[in-house]
Amino acid sequence: MPQPGDELFQVRLEKLDRLRSKGIDPYPRNYDRSHMAKDALELFESEESIESDSDDSTQVSVAGRITAMRGLGKASFLDLLDGSGKIQGMLRRNTLGESYEILKDLDIGDWLGIKGPMFRTRTGEITVEVREFEVLAKSLRGLPEKFHGLTDTETRFRQRYLDLIANPEAREIAIMRSRAVSVIRRFMDGRDFIEVETPMLVPVAAGGMAHPFETHHNALNQDLFLRIATELYLKKLIVGGLERVYEIGRIFRNEGIDLNHNPEFTTMESYESFADYNDVMNMVEELVHTVATEVFGASVVEYGGETIDLTPPWPRLSLVEQIKLHSGIDILECPDTETLVTEMQAAGIDVSAATSWAGMVDKLLSDRVEPHLIQPCFLVDYPVAMSPLAKKKPEDDRIVERFEAFAAGMELANAFTELNDPVEQRSRFEDQELQRTQLPGEEWDRLDEDFLTAVEHGMPPTGGLGIGIDRLIMLLSGQQSIREVVLFPQLRAT
């Protein structure tokens, strides 16, 4: 039994055949476009402001997807949507002659090129008076019924192309994201960092605390992992004498999916020789402020009903003190799991899924502290147990020089003064491996022998940074879900 959608598909196939029977190629190789829609409209307005004896404005050739068609008598109007916006075209039977009949075989969703002078209609809309037109692609499937505002979430994310067609905001976010990444590159290049690329398939999934995706390389007969971080390879380059490096690229973590997490996401990681986490903090607040002002036009953004001011400097807040403030628990006075569990239970915190001491501190942070970090800030100085790659503070060997940047209750960046003592780094990695054996369900880092060998050759003092591009765009564009800023988010297979 054919479905309604199949009948419409068949009708469009018949129109496709009719176009071909008339000698029309419905899928030509190219089209000579003179202007984007936005540029054509601006050209007309500029010419309109200059007195002229000519009746015709400059001829333009524009192209786009048909999003509306009105009338098929002696004159027809249609709207074309391109990457810059919408423009109206008017087609007259007495101007186009026999080719006017081709309009009967066009549908909303088709791609069309039109050429002619522009004028204003009686309603004041700038319009192309079409003297010539060319079919550029016949669409065999119609646009969603509610074209002006596709709202079905599953359809929007699963068929992102429909979302981009129907929702101007989706297109704007995609464009703004691209511009933001360009600004980040210019910012880093301007600080004499060089952009590099490191492997995505790695023999050891190290450099972060996360469960990896596993695969197998047939020719090498070797199990490999999709990288969970770029950190260790970038620090190898620091060892090699490339003093300032960064990479913008995809990271893959086999973890849950929620408003702030997607299994594959984009980061910018950077490493700077002779710097510490204080230098990196200064760079992060300046970087975020620069992206906000250059791409989004302001240093103040609205997110979740809050007004967020990204202007530097951002406050530096002690992790230990913030946990104490919002939970009443001094984690440094609870050096073991049992003591911390007791204190958390007394504070009314669910510890039913409690595992390691570090894992419970992370729960304290996410449950009690992060919701209060609305204005941009740096949470600084983390316990060693949570930070196997960071250097200890000279005055307290229980704490490392690490920070996370937060805004709107959301983590944006993670950074360390990097541990460059190879003996201590090996000891930390060995402890991580032991913890994984004892608590296999929790996320732990991994010992990477090749990385340790590199650090044993000598790594200078280094400040490292990982900043989440997706979350940064969420914050700046006011989006509550990471799926809104990732063009193709991960979804369950249909």
C-alpha positions as CSV (number, residue, x, y, z in Angstrom):
1,M,0.0,0.0,0.0
2,P,1.7,3.2,-1.0
3,Q,2.2,5.9,1.6
4,P,1.1,9.5,1.0
5,G,4.7,10.5,0.9
6,D,5.3,8.0,-1.9
7,E,2.5,9.4,-4.0
8,L,4.1,12.9,-3.8
9,F,7.5,11.5,-4.6
10,Q,6.0,9.8,-7.7
11,V,4.3,13.1,-8.8
12,R,7.7,14.9,-8.6
13,L,9.3,12.1,-10.6
14,E,6.8,12.7,-13.3
15,K,7.6,16.4,-13.3
16,L,11.3,15.5,-13.6
17,D,10.5,13.3,-16.6
18,R,8.5,16.2,-18.2
19,L,11.4,18.6,-17.7
20,R,13.8,16.2,-19.4
21,S,11.3,15.6,-22.3
22,K,11.4,19.3,-22.9
23,G,15.2,19.2,-23.3
24,I,15.9,20.7,-19.9
25,D,18.7,19.3,-17.8
26,P,17.3,19.4,-14.2
27,Y,20.7,18.9,-12.7
28,P,23.2,21.2,-14.6
29,R,26.9,21.3,-13.7
30,N,27.1,25.0,-12.7
31,Y,25.4,28.4,-12.8
32,D,26.8,31.8,-13.4
33,R,25.6,33.7,-10.3
34,S,26.5,37.4,-10.1
35,H,25.2,38.1,-6.5
36,M,24.1,36.5,-3.3
37,A,20.6,37.6,-2.3
38,K,21.8,39.9,0.4
39,D,24.3,41.6,-1.9
40,A,21.7,42.0,-4.7
41,L,19.3,43.7,-2.2
42,E,22.0,46.0,-1.0
43,L,23.0,46.9,-4.6
44,F,19.5,47.9,-5.4
45,E,19.2,50.1,-2.3
46,S,22.4,51.8,-3.2
47,E,21.3,52.4,-6.8
48,E,17.9,53.6,-5.5
49,S,19.6,56.3,-3.5
50,I,21.2,57.8,-6.6
51,E,19.1,59.7,-9.1
52,S,19.1,58.0,-12.5
53,D,17.3,58.5,-15.8
54,S,17.4,54.7,-16.4
55,D,14.2,52.7,-15.9
56,D,16.2,49.5,-15.3
57,S,18.5,48.8,-12.4
58,T,21.6,46.7,-12.9
59,Q,20.8,43.1,-13.9
60,V,21.5,40.5,-11.4
61,S,21.8,36.7,-11.5
62,V,20.8,35.0,-8.3
63,A,20.2,31.4,-7.3
64,G,18.6,29.6,-4.4
65,R,16.0,27.1,-3.2
66,I,12.4,27.9,-3.9
67,T,10.7,28.3,-0.5
68,A,7.4,29.9,-1.7
69,M,5.4,30.1,-5.0
70,R,2.4,32.4,-5.6
71,G,0.1,32.5,-8.7
72,L,0.4,30.7,-12.0
73,G,-1.7,33.0,-14.2
74,K,-0.1,35.7,-16.3
75,A,2.4,36.4,-13.5
76,S,4.0,34.4,-10.7
77,F,6.1,35.3,-7.7
78,L,8.5,33.0,-5.9
79,D,11.0,33.3,-3.0
80,L,14.5,32.0,-3.4
81,L,16.6,31.2,-0.3
82,D,20.4,31.2,-0.6
83,G,23.2,31.2,2.0
84,S,22.8,34.9,2.7
85,G,19.0,35.2,2.8
86,K,15.8,35.4,0.8
87,I,15.0,37.3,-2.4
88,Q,11.7,37.5,-4.4
89,G,11.4,36.9,-8.1
90,M,8.5,37.9,-10.4
91,L,8.0,35.9,-13.6
92,R,5.6,37.2,-16.4
93,R,4.1,35.1,-19.2
94,N,4.5,37.9,-21.7
95,T,8.2,38.2,-20.8
96,L,9.2,34.6,-20.7
97,G,7.0,33.2,-23.5
98,E,6.8,29.4,-23.7
99,S,9.4,28.9,-21.0
100,Y,6.8,30.2,-18.5
101,E,5.0,26.9,-18.8
102,I,8.0,25.2,-17.1
103,L,6.8,26.7,-13.8
104,K,4.1,24.1,-13.7
105,D,6.8,21.5,-13.2
106,L,8.5,23.3,-10.4
107,D,7.9,22.8,-6.7
108,I,8.9,24.3,-3.4
109,G,12.3,22.8,-2.6
110,D,13.6,23.0,-6.1
111,W,16.8,25.0,-6.9
112,L,16.4,27.8,-9.4
113,G,18.6,30.5,-11.0
114,I,17.0,33.7,-12.1
115,K,18.3,36.7,-14.0
116,G,16.9,40.2,-14.6
117,P,16.7,43.8,-13.3
118,M,15.3,44.6,-9.9
119,F,12.4,46.9,-8.9
120,R,10.1,47.5,-5.9
121,T,6.6,46.1,-5.9
122,R,3.6,48.1,-4.8
123,T,4.1,46.6,-1.4
124,G,7.7,47.9,-1.3
125,E,9.5,44.5,-1.6
126,I,12.6,44.5,-3.7
127,T,12.1,41.9,-6.5
128,V,14.0,40.5,-9.5
129,E,12.0,40.9,-12.7
130,V,12.9,37.6,-14.2
131,R,14.0,37.7,-17.9
132,E,15.7,34.3,-17.8
133,F,15.6,31.3,-15.4
134,E,17.3,28.0,-15.1
135,V,16.4,24.9,-13.2
136,L,19.4,24.0,-11.1
137,A,18.1,20.9,-9.1
138,K,14.7,19.2,-9.1
139,S,13.8,18.3,-5.5
140,L,12.0,14.9,-5.3
141,R,11.0,15.3,-1.7
142,G,9.0,18.2,-0.3
143,L,10.1,20.4,2.6
144,P,8.4,19.8,6.0
145,E,4.8,20.9,6.2
146,K,5.7,23.6,8.7
147,F,8.5,25.0,6.6
148,H,8.6,28.3,8.5
149,G,9.7,26.9,11.8
150,L,10.5,23.1,11.8
151,T,10.0,22.2,15.4
152,D,10.2,18.4,15.7
153,T,13.4,17.9,17.7
154,E,14.1,14.4,16.4
155,T,13.7,15.5,12.7
156,R,15.7,18.7,13.3
157,F,18.8,16.8,14.6
158,R,18.4,13.6,12.5
159,Q,17.9,15.5,9.2
160,R,19.9,18.6,9.9
161,Y,19.6,19.8,6.3
162,L,15.9,20.3,6.9
163,D,16.6,22.3,10.0
164,L,19.0,24.5,8.1
165,I,16.5,25.0,5.4
166,A,13.6,25.8,7.7
167,N,15.2,27.6,10.7
168,P,17.2,30.7,10.1
169,E,18.6,30.5,13.6
170,A,20.2,27.1,12.9
171,R,22.0,28.5,9.9
172,E,23.1,31.5,11.9
173,I,24.6,29.3,14.6
174,A,26.5,27.2,12.1
175,I,27.9,30.3,10.5
176,M,28.8,31.9,13.8
177,R,30.5,28.7,15.0
178,S,32.7,28.8,11.9
179,R,33.6,32.4,12.5
180,A,34.3,31.7,16.2
181,V,36.8,29.0,15.3
182,S,38.5,31.4,12.8
183,V,38.8,34.0,15.5
184,I,40.3,31.4,17.9
185,R,42.9,30.5,15.2
186,R,43.8,34.2,14.6
187,F,44.1,34.7,18.3
188,M,46.4,31.8,18.8
189,D,48.5,32.5,15.7
190,G,48.8,36.1,16.9
191,R,50.4,34.8,20.1
192,D,53.0,32.9,18.0
193,F,51.4,29.5,18.6
194,I,51.6,27.1,15.6
195,E,48.7,24.9,14.7
196,V,49.5,21.2,14.4
197,E,47.7,17.9,13.9
198,T,48.1,14.8,16.0
199,P,46.8,11.2,15.6
200,M,43.1,10.3,16.1
201,L,43.8,6.6,16.1
202,V,46.1,5.9,19.1
203,P,47.6,2.8,20.7
204,V,46.9,4.1,24.2
205,A,43.8,6.1,25.1
206,A,45.6,8.4,27.6
207,G,45.7,12.1,28.4
208,G,42.3,12.2,30.1
209,M,39.9,10.4,32.4
210,A,37.4,8.8,30.0
211,H,36.2,5.6,28.5
212,P,37.5,5.3,24.9
213,F,36.0,3.9,21.7
214,E,37.9,0.8,20.5
215,T,38.6,-0.4,17.0
216,H,41.0,-2.8,15.2
217,H,43.5,-2.1,12.4
218,N,43.5,-5.1,10.1
219,A,46.8,-4.5,8.3
220,L,48.7,-4.0,11.6
221,N,46.6,-6.6,13.4
222,Q,46.5,-4.1,16.3
223,D,43.8,-2.8,18.6
224,L,43.6,1.0,18.5
225,F,41.5,3.7,20.2
226,L,39.9,6.9,19.1
227,R,41.7,9.6,21.0
228,I,40.1,11.0,24.2
229,A,42.5,14.0,24.3
230,T,45.3,15.5,22.2
231,E,47.4,16.3,25.3
232,L,50.2,13.8,25.3
233,Y,51.1,14.2,21.6
234,L,51.1,17.9,21.9
235,K,53.4,17.7,24.9
236,K,55.7,15.5,22.9
237,L,56.0,18.4,20.5
238,I,56.9,20.7,23.4
239,V,59.7,18.2,24.3
240,G,60.8,18.4,20.6
241,G,61.3,22.2,20.9
242,L,58.0,23.5,19.3
243,E,57.5,25.9,22.1
244,R,53.9,27.0,21.5
245,V,51.5,24.6,19.8
246,Y,47.7,24.2,19.5
247,E,45.3,21.9,17.8
248,I,41.6,22.3,17.1
249,G,40.0,18.9,16.5
250,R,37.6,16.2,17.4
251,I,37.8,14.2,20.6
252,F,35.9,10.9,21.2
253,R,34.6,9.7,24.6
254,N,32.4,6.7,25.1
255,E,30.2,8.4,27.7
256,G,26.6,9.4,28.2
257,I,24.7,11.9,26.1
258,D,23.0,14.8,27.7
259,L,22.5,18.6,27.2
260,N,26.3,19.2,27.7
261,H,27.8,16.0,26.3
262,N,28.1,14.4,22.9
263,P,30.3,11.4,22.3
264,E,32.4,13.3,19.8
265,F,33.1,17.0,20.4
266,T,35.6,19.7,19.4
267,T,38.3,21.1,21.6
268,M,41.2,23.5,21.2
269,E,44.2,22.3,23.2
270,S,47.3,24.5,23.6
271,Y,50.7,24.1,25.3
272,E,53.1,27.0,26.0
273,S,56.6,26.5,27.2
274,F,57.8,28.5,30.2
275,A,54.2,29.3,31.2
276,D,52.1,28.2,34.2
277,Y,48.4,28.0,34.9
278,N,48.3,31.7,35.8
279,D,49.5,32.6,32.3
280,V,46.9,30.3,30.8
281,M,44.1,31.9,32.9
282,N,45.0,35.3,31.5
283,M,45.0,33.9,28.0
284,V,41.6,32.1,28.4
285,E,39.7,35.1,29.6
286,E,41.1,37.3,26.9
287,L,40.4,34.6,24.2
288,V,36.8,34.2,25.2
289,H,36.3,37.9,25.4
290,T,37.8,38.3,22.0
291,V,35.6,35.7,20.4
292,A,32.5,37.2,22.0
293,T,33.2,40.7,20.8
294,E,34.4,39.9,17.3
295,V,31.8,37.3,16.4
296,F,28.8,38.1,18.6
297,G,29.4,41.8,18.9
298,A,29.3,42.1,22.7
299,S,31.0,41.0,25.8
300,V,27.7,40.5,27.6
301,V,25.5,37.5,26.6
302,E,22.2,36.1,27.8
303,Y,22.1,32.5,28.8
304,G,19.2,30.7,30.6
305,G,17.7,33.9,31.8
306,E,21.0,35.2,33.2
307,T,23.1,38.1,32.0
308,I,26.7,36.9,31.7
309,D,29.5,39.5,31.5
310,L,32.6,38.0,29.9
311,T,34.8,41.1,30.5
312,P,38.2,40.2,32.1
313,P,39.5,39.7,34.7
314,W,37.5,36.8,35.9
315,P,37.6,35.8,39.6
316,R,39.9,33.0,40.8
317,L,38.0,30.8,43.3
318,S,39.5,28.1,45.4
319,L,38.0,24.7,44.7
320,V,38.4,23.6,48.3
321,E,36.8,26.8,49.6
322,Q,33.9,26.7,47.2
323,I,33.1,23.1,48.2
324,K,33.3,24.1,51.8
325,L,31.1,27.1,51.2
326,H,28.3,25.3,49.3
327,S,28.4,21.9,51.2
328,G,30.0,22.5,54.5
329,I,32.6,19.8,53.8
330,D,36.3,20.4,54.0
331,I,37.6,17.8,51.6
332,L,41.2,18.2,52.8
333,E,40.0,17.1,56.3
334,C,38.5,14.0,54.7
335,P,41.5,12.2,53.3
336,D,39.9,8.8,52.7
337,T,36.8,7.5,51.1
338,E,35.0,6.5,54.3
339,T,35.4,9.9,55.9
340,L,34.2,11.7,52.8
341,V,31.2,9.4,52.5
342,T,30.2,10.0,56.1
343,E,30.4,13.8,55.6
344,M,28.5,13.7,52.3
345,Q,25.7,11.6,53.9
346,A,25.5,14.1,56.8
347,A,25.1,16.9,54.2
348,G,22.2,15.1,52.5
349,I,24.2,14.1,49.4
350,D,23.4,10.8,47.7
351,V,26.5,8.6,47.8
352,S,24.8,5.4,46.6
353,A,27.0,5.4,43.5
354,A,30.1,6.4,45.4
355,T,33.3,4.9,44.1
356,S,36.7,6.6,44.6
357,W,37.6,9.6,46.7
358,A,38.2,11.6,43.5
359,G,34.9,10.6,42.0
360,M,33.0,11.8,45.1
361,V,34.8,15.1,45.1
362,D,33.8,15.5,41.5
363,K,30.2,14.8,42.5
364,L,30.4,17.4,45.2
365,L,31.7,19.8,42.6
366,S,29.0,19.1,40.1
367,D,26.1,18.9,42.6
368,R,26.9,21.7,45.0
369,V,29.3,24.1,43.4
370,E,28.8,24.3,39.6
371,P,25.2,25.5,39.8
372,H,26.5,28.7,41.6
373,L,29.2,29.5,39.0
374,I,27.0,31.7,36.8
375,Q,29.3,34.6,36.1
376,P,32.6,33.6,34.4
377,C,35.3,32.5,36.8
378,F,38.2,30.1,37.3
379,L,37.9,27.3,39.9
380,V,41.5,26.7,40.9
381,D,43.8,24.3,42.8
382,Y,42.4,20.8,42.6
383,P,43.4,17.7,44.7
384,V,46.2,15.6,43.3
385,A,43.9,12.6,43.1
386,M,41.8,14.4,40.5
387,S,44.6,15.6,38.3
388,P,47.3,13.0,37.4
389,L,48.9,15.3,34.7
390,A,49.2,18.5,36.8
391,K,52.1,19.9,38.8
392,K,51.8,20.1,42.6
393,K,51.7,23.5,44.3
394,P,55.0,24.2,46.2
395,E,53.2,25.1,49.4
396,D,50.8,22.1,49.6
397,D,51.6,18.7,48.0
398,R,47.9,17.6,48.3
399,I,47.0,20.2,45.7
400,V,48.0,20.8,42.0
401,E,48.1,23.9,39.9
402,R,44.9,23.2,37.9
403,F,41.9,25.3,37.0
404,E,38.6,24.9,35.2
405,A,36.8,27.8,33.7
406,F,33.1,28.1,34.3
407,A,30.2,30.3,33.1
408,A,26.5,29.8,33.4
409,G,27.1,26.8,35.6
410,M,29.0,25.0,32.7
411,E,32.6,24.0,32.4
412,L,34.3,25.7,29.5
413,A,38.0,24.9,29.9
414,N,40.4,22.7,31.8
415,A,44.1,23.6,32.3
416,F,47.2,22.8,34.3
417,T,50.7,23.8,35.0
418,E,51.9,20.6,33.4
419,L,53.7,17.9,35.4
420,N,57.2,17.6,33.8
421,D,58.9,15.4,36.4
422,P,59.0,12.0,34.6
423,V,59.5,10.0,37.8
424,E,56.5,11.5,39.5
425,Q,54.5,11.3,36.3
426,R,55.2,7.5,36.1
427,S,54.1,7.1,39.7
428,R,50.9,9.0,39.0
429,F,50.1,6.9,35.9
430,E,50.9,3.7,37.9
431,D,48.4,4.8,40.5
432,Q,45.8,5.4,37.8
433,E,46.3,1.9,36.5
434,L,46.0,0.4,40.0
435,Q,42.7,2.3,40.6
436,R,41.3,1.1,37.3
437,T,42.0,-2.5,38.4
438,Q,40.2,-1.9,41.7
439,L,37.4,0.3,40.3
440,P,37.0,-0.7,36.7
441,G,33.7,1.2,36.2
442,E,35.1,4.6,36.9
443,E,37.1,6.8,34.5
444,W,40.9,6.7,34.9
445,D,43.8,7.9,32.9
446,R,46.2,5.4,31.4
447,L,50.0,4.8,31.5
448,D,51.5,5.7,28.1
449,E,55.1,4.5,28.0
450,D,56.0,6.4,24.8
451,F,54.9,9.6,26.4
452,L,56.9,8.9,29.5
453,T,60.0,8.2,27.4
454,A,59.5,11.6,25.7
455,V,59.2,13.5,29.1
456,E,62.4,11.6,30.2
457,H,64.2,13.5,27.5
458,G,63.2,16.7,29.3
459,M,60.1,18.9,29.0
460,P,60.4,22.5,29.9
461,P,57.9,24.2,32.3
462,T,54.6,24.3,30.4
463,G,51.1,25.7,30.7
464,G,48.5,23.5,29.0
465,L,44.9,24.2,28.1
466,G,41.8,22.4,26.8
467,I,38.8,24.5,25.9
468,G,35.5,23.1,24.7
469,I,34.5,24.7,21.4
470,D,30.9,23.3,21.5
471,R,30.2,24.6,25.0
472,L,31.8,28.0,24.2
473,I,29.4,28.4,21.3
474,M,26.5,27.2,23.5
475,L,27.3,30.0,25.9
476,L,27.8,32.7,23.3
477,S,24.7,31.8,21.3
478,G,22.5,31.2,24.3
479,Q,21.8,27.6,23.4
480,Q,20.8,25.2,26.2
481,S,21.8,22.0,24.4
482,I,25.0,20.9,22.7
483,R,22.9,19.4,19.9
484,E,22.0,22.9,18.8
485,V,25.7,23.8,18.1
486,V,26.9,20.4,16.7
487,L,25.7,20.1,13.1
488,F,25.4,16.3,13.3
489,P,24.9,15.2,16.9
490,Q,25.0,11.5,17.8
491,L,21.5,9.9,17.9
492,R,20.2,6.5,18.5
493,A,19.8,4.6,15.2
494,T,16.3,4.4,13.8
